[in-house]
Amino acid sequence: MLFDKKVKRDMEVMQERNRRYLEAMEQTEPSDNEQFCEDTQKAEDIREAMTKAKAYRQQNEDLGLEKGDVFALILSALLVFGPILLILALLLTLAWILLH
């Protein structure tokens, strides 16, 4: 990806902010039970999102491919081997015509 380093850096900054937010949530004393439930739900949602993001990032790092890479690989293979296969097909057709 063109901006891979920038995206990784931004993700790290976001995760650090989320970590600080979660730590602040754990340290604060709730004044109201309802507010505590909402903050706890937010903290759980953030933890879940961070877990999903980490799993997605590990899956993509293990794969080593990006969104359009498979299409690009197929297209480049056709561009390289297409003319060769076309010439071979023409030679085989010519040979078949001349020998029959």
PyMOL CGO cylinders between C-alpha atoms (Angstrom):
from pymol import cmd
from pymol.cgo import CYLINDER

trace = [
    CYLINDER, 0.00, 0.00, 0.00, 1.21, 3.47, -0.81, 0.3, 1, 1, 1, 1, 1, 1,
    CYLINDER, 1.21, 3.47, -0.81, 0.67, 4.97, 2.64, 0.3, 1, 1, 1, 1, 1, 1,
    CYLINDER, 0.67, 4.97, 2.64, 1.29, 1.80, 4.66, 0.3, 1, 1, 1, 1, 1, 1,
    CYLINDER, 1.29, 1.80, 4.66, 3.64, 3.45, 7.17, 0.3, 1, 1, 1, 1, 1, 1,
    CYLINDER, 3.64, 3.45, 7.17, 1.27, 6.35, 7.71, 0.3, 1, 1, 1, 1, 1, 1,
    CYLINDER, 1.27, 6.35, 7.71, -1.70, 4.04, 8.28, 0.3, 1, 1, 1, 1, 1, 1,
    CYLINDER, -1.70, 4.04, 8.28, 0.27, 1.93, 10.78, 0.3, 1, 1, 1, 1, 1, 1,
    CYLINDER, 0.27, 1.93, 10.78, 1.42, 5.06, 12.62, 0.3, 1, 1, 1, 1, 1, 1,
    CYLINDER, 1.42, 5.06, 12.62, -2.15, 6.40, 12.77, 0.3, 1, 1, 1, 1, 1, 1,
    CYLINDER, -2.15, 6.40, 12.77, -3.44, 3.04, 14.03, 0.3, 1, 1, 1, 1, 1, 1,
    CYLINDER, -3.44, 3.04, 14.03, -0.82, 3.03, 16.78, 0.3, 1, 1, 1, 1, 1, 1,
    CYLINDER, -0.82, 3.03, 16.78, -1.81, 6.57, 17.82, 0.3, 1, 1, 1, 1, 1, 1,
    CYLINDER, -1.81, 6.57, 17.82, -5.48, 5.57, 17.87, 0.3, 1, 1, 1, 1, 1, 1,
    CYLINDER, -5.48, 5.57, 17.87, -4.75, 2.47, 19.94, 0.3, 1, 1, 1, 1, 1, 1,
    CYLINDER, -4.75, 2.47, 19.94, -2.71, 4.54, 22.41, 0.3, 1, 1, 1, 1, 1, 1,
    CYLINDER, -2.71, 4.54, 22.41, -5.59, 7.01, 22.79, 0.3, 1, 1, 1, 1, 1, 1,
    CYLINDER, -5.59, 7.01, 22.79, -8.03, 4.15, 23.33, 0.3, 1, 1, 1, 1, 1, 1,
    CYLINDER, -8.03, 4.15, 23.33, -5.69, 2.60, 25.90, 0.3, 1, 1, 1, 1, 1, 1,
    CYLINDER, -5.69, 2.60, 25.90, -5.49, 5.91, 27.80, 0.3, 1, 1, 1, 1, 1, 1,
    CYLINDER, -5.49, 5.91, 27.80, -9.28, 6.24, 27.65, 0.3, 1, 1, 1, 1, 1, 1,
    CYLINDER, -9.28, 6.24, 27.65, -9.76, 2.72, 29.01, 0.3, 1, 1, 1, 1, 1, 1,
    CYLINDER, -9.76, 2.72, 29.01, -7.29, 3.38, 31.82, 0.3, 1, 1, 1, 1, 1, 1,
    CYLINDER, -7.29, 3.38, 31.82, -9.12, 6.60, 32.70, 0.3, 1, 1, 1, 1, 1, 1,
    CYLINDER, -9.12, 6.60, 32.70, -12.42, 4.71, 32.72, 0.3, 1, 1, 1, 1, 1, 1,
    CYLINDER, -12.42, 4.71, 32.72, -11.03, 2.13, 35.12, 0.3, 1, 1, 1, 1, 1, 1,
    CYLINDER, -11.03, 2.13, 35.12, -9.60, 4.77, 37.47, 0.3, 1, 1, 1, 1, 1, 1,
    CYLINDER, -9.60, 4.77, 37.47, -12.62, 7.08, 37.74, 0.3, 1, 1, 1, 1, 1, 1,
    CYLINDER, -12.62, 7.08, 37.74, -15.19, 6.63, 40.46, 0.3, 1, 1, 1, 1, 1, 1,
    CYLINDER, -15.19, 6.63, 40.46, -18.71, 6.64, 39.03, 0.3, 1, 1, 1, 1, 1, 1,
    CYLINDER, -18.71, 6.64, 39.03, -20.97, 9.23, 40.59, 0.3, 1, 1, 1, 1, 1, 1,
    CYLINDER, -20.97, 9.23, 40.59, -24.07, 7.77, 39.06, 0.3, 1, 1, 1, 1, 1, 1,
    CYLINDER, -24.07, 7.77, 39.06, -24.79, 4.10, 38.46, 0.3, 1, 1, 1, 1, 1, 1,
    CYLINDER, -24.79, 4.10, 38.46, -26.36, 4.80, 35.06, 0.3, 1, 1, 1, 1, 1, 1,
    CYLINDER, -26.36, 4.80, 35.06, -23.35, 6.80, 33.91, 0.3, 1, 1, 1, 1, 1, 1,
    CYLINDER, -23.35, 6.80, 33.91, -21.08, 3.98, 35.03, 0.3, 1, 1, 1, 1, 1, 1,
    CYLINDER, -21.08, 3.98, 35.03, -23.06, 1.47, 32.97, 0.3, 1, 1, 1, 1, 1, 1,
    CYLINDER, -23.06, 1.47, 32.97, -22.79, 3.68, 29.86, 0.3, 1, 1, 1, 1, 1, 1,
    CYLINDER, -22.79, 3.68, 29.86, -19.05, 4.22, 30.39, 0.3, 1, 1, 1, 1, 1, 1,
    CYLINDER, -19.05, 4.22, 30.39, -18.52, 0.52, 31.00, 0.3, 1, 1, 1, 1, 1, 1,
    CYLINDER, -18.52, 0.52, 31.00, -20.42, -0.30, 27.81, 0.3, 1, 1, 1, 1, 1, 1,
    CYLINDER, -20.42, -0.30, 27.81, -18.27, 2.23, 25.89, 0.3, 1, 1, 1, 1, 1, 1,
    CYLINDER, -18.27, 2.23, 25.89, -15.11, 0.72, 27.34, 0.3, 1, 1, 1, 1, 1, 1,
    CYLINDER, -15.11, 0.72, 27.34, -16.24, -2.79, 26.41, 0.3, 1, 1, 1, 1, 1, 1,
    CYLINDER, -16.24, -2.79, 26.41, -17.10, -1.63, 22.88, 0.3, 1, 1, 1, 1, 1, 1,
    CYLINDER, -17.10, -1.63, 22.88, -13.66, -0.06, 22.53, 0.3, 1, 1, 1, 1, 1, 1,
    CYLINDER, -13.66, -0.06, 22.53, -11.96, -3.21, 23.82, 0.3, 1, 1, 1, 1, 1, 1,
    CYLINDER, -11.96, -3.21, 23.82, -13.97, -5.31, 21.38, 0.3, 1, 1, 1, 1, 1, 1,
    CYLINDER, -13.97, -5.31, 21.38, -13.11, -2.98, 18.49, 0.3, 1, 1, 1, 1, 1, 1,
    CYLINDER, -13.11, -2.98, 18.49, -9.43, -3.05, 19.42, 0.3, 1, 1, 1, 1, 1, 1,
    CYLINDER, -9.43, -3.05, 19.42, -9.50, -6.86, 19.54, 0.3, 1, 1, 1, 1, 1, 1,
    CYLINDER, -9.50, -6.86, 19.54, -11.17, -7.03, 16.13, 0.3, 1, 1, 1, 1, 1, 1,
    CYLINDER, -11.17, -7.03, 16.13, -8.72, -4.52, 14.66, 0.3, 1, 1, 1, 1, 1, 1,
    CYLINDER, -8.72, -4.52, 14.66, -5.78, -6.49, 16.02, 0.3, 1, 1, 1, 1, 1, 1,
    CYLINDER, -5.78, -6.49, 16.02, -7.14, -9.75, 14.60, 0.3, 1, 1, 1, 1, 1, 1,
    CYLINDER, -7.14, -9.75, 14.60, -7.81, -8.11, 11.21, 0.3, 1, 1, 1, 1, 1, 1,
    CYLINDER, -7.81, -8.11, 11.21, -4.30, -6.61, 11.13, 0.3, 1, 1, 1, 1, 1, 1,
    CYLINDER, -4.30, -6.61, 11.13, -2.70, -9.97, 12.02, 0.3, 1, 1, 1, 1, 1, 1,
    CYLINDER, -2.70, -9.97, 12.02, -4.75, -11.70, 9.34, 0.3, 1, 1, 1, 1, 1, 1,
    CYLINDER, -4.75, -11.70, 9.34, -3.65, -9.18, 6.70, 0.3, 1, 1, 1, 1, 1, 1,
    CYLINDER, -3.65, -9.18, 6.70, -0.02, -9.30, 7.81, 0.3, 1, 1, 1, 1, 1, 1,
    CYLINDER, -0.02, -9.30, 7.81, -0.03, -13.09, 7.62, 0.3, 1, 1, 1, 1, 1, 1,
    CYLINDER, -0.03, -13.09, 7.62, -1.51, -12.96, 4.14, 0.3, 1, 1, 1, 1, 1, 1,
    CYLINDER, -1.51, -12.96, 4.14, 0.88, -10.35, 2.80, 0.3, 1, 1, 1, 1, 1, 1,
    CYLINDER, 0.88, -10.35, 2.80, -1.61, -9.26, 0.12, 0.3, 1, 1, 1, 1, 1, 1,
    CYLINDER, -1.61, -9.26, 0.12, -3.76, -6.20, -0.17, 0.3, 1, 1, 1, 1, 1, 1,
    CYLINDER, -3.76, -6.20, -0.17, -7.18, -5.60, -1.66, 0.3, 1, 1, 1, 1, 1, 1,
    CYLINDER, -7.18, -5.60, -1.66, -6.31, -5.35, -5.38, 0.3, 1, 1, 1, 1, 1, 1,
    CYLINDER, -6.31, -5.35, -5.38, -3.19, -7.51, -5.39, 0.3, 1, 1, 1, 1, 1, 1,
    CYLINDER, -3.19, -7.51, -5.39, -4.80, -10.71, -6.70, 0.3, 1, 1, 1, 1, 1, 1,
    CYLINDER, -4.80, -10.71, -6.70, -6.35, -8.88, -9.65, 0.3, 1, 1, 1, 1, 1, 1,
    CYLINDER, -6.35, -8.88, -9.65, -3.02, -7.18, -10.39, 0.3, 1, 1, 1, 1, 1, 1,
    CYLINDER, -3.02, -7.18, -10.39, -1.19, -10.52, -10.28, 0.3, 1, 1, 1, 1, 1, 1,
    CYLINDER, -1.19, -10.52, -10.28, -3.64, -12.13, -12.71, 0.3, 1, 1, 1, 1, 1, 1,
    CYLINDER, -3.64, -12.13, -12.71, -3.55, -9.14, -15.05, 0.3, 1, 1, 1, 1, 1, 1,
    CYLINDER, -3.55, -9.14, -15.05, 0.24, -9.00, -15.10, 0.3, 1, 1, 1, 1, 1, 1,
    CYLINDER, 0.24, -9.00, -15.10, 0.43, -12.77, -15.73, 0.3, 1, 1, 1, 1, 1, 1,
    CYLINDER, 0.43, -12.77, -15.73, -1.93, -12.37, -18.69, 0.3, 1, 1, 1, 1, 1, 1,
    CYLINDER, -1.93, -12.37, -18.69, 0.13, -9.49, -20.04, 0.3, 1, 1, 1, 1, 1, 1,
    CYLINDER, 0.13, -9.49, -20.04, 3.34, -11.51, -19.79, 0.3, 1, 1, 1, 1, 1, 1,
    CYLINDER, 3.34, -11.51, -19.79, 2.14, -14.93, -20.91, 0.3, 1, 1, 1, 1, 1, 1,
    CYLINDER, 2.14, -14.93, -20.91, -0.71, -13.83, -23.20, 0.3, 1, 1, 1, 1, 1, 1,
    CYLINDER, -0.71, -13.83, -23.20, 1.47, -12.92, -26.20, 0.3, 1, 1, 1, 1, 1, 1,
    CYLINDER, 1.47, -12.92, -26.20, 3.53, -16.09, -25.76, 0.3, 1, 1, 1, 1, 1, 1,
    CYLINDER, 3.53, -16.09, -25.76, 0.40, -18.26, -25.71, 0.3, 1, 1, 1, 1, 1, 1,
    CYLINDER, 0.40, -18.26, -25.71, -1.00, -16.36, -28.71, 0.3, 1, 1, 1, 1, 1, 1,
    CYLINDER, -1.00, -16.36, -28.71, 2.17, -16.99, -30.75, 0.3, 1, 1, 1, 1, 1, 1,
    CYLINDER, 2.17, -16.99, -30.75, 2.18, -20.67, -29.78, 0.3, 1, 1, 1, 1, 1, 1,
    CYLINDER, 2.18, -20.67, -29.78, -1.49, -20.98, -30.76, 0.3, 1, 1, 1, 1, 1, 1,
    CYLINDER, -1.49, -20.98, -30.76, -0.76, -19.34, -34.12, 0.3, 1, 1, 1, 1, 1, 1,
    CYLINDER, -0.76, -19.34, -34.12, 2.20, -21.67, -34.72, 0.3, 1, 1, 1, 1, 1, 1,
    CYLINDER, 2.20, -21.67, -34.72, 0.13, -24.74, -33.84, 0.3, 1, 1, 1, 1, 1, 1,
    CYLINDER, 0.13, -24.74, -33.84, -2.70, -23.57, -36.11, 0.3, 1, 1, 1, 1, 1, 1,
    CYLINDER, -2.70, -23.57, -36.11, -0.26, -22.92, -38.94, 0.3, 1, 1, 1, 1, 1, 1,
    CYLINDER, -0.26, -22.92, -38.94, 1.39, -26.31, -38.44, 0.3, 1, 1, 1, 1, 1, 1,
    CYLINDER, 1.39, -26.31, -38.44, -2.00, -28.05, -38.42, 0.3, 1, 1, 1, 1, 1, 1,
    CYLINDER, -2.00, -28.05, -38.42, -3.07, -26.26, -41.62, 0.3, 1, 1, 1, 1, 1, 1,
    CYLINDER, -3.07, -26.26, -41.62, 0.18, -27.05, -43.44, 0.3, 1, 1, 1, 1, 1, 1,
    CYLINDER, 0.18, -27.05, -43.44, 0.32, -30.69, -42.38, 0.3, 1, 1, 1, 1, 1, 1,
    CYLINDER, 0.32, -30.69, -42.38, -3.27, -31.55, -43.30, 0.3, 1, 1, 1, 1, 1, 1,
]
cmd.load_cgo(trace, "trace")
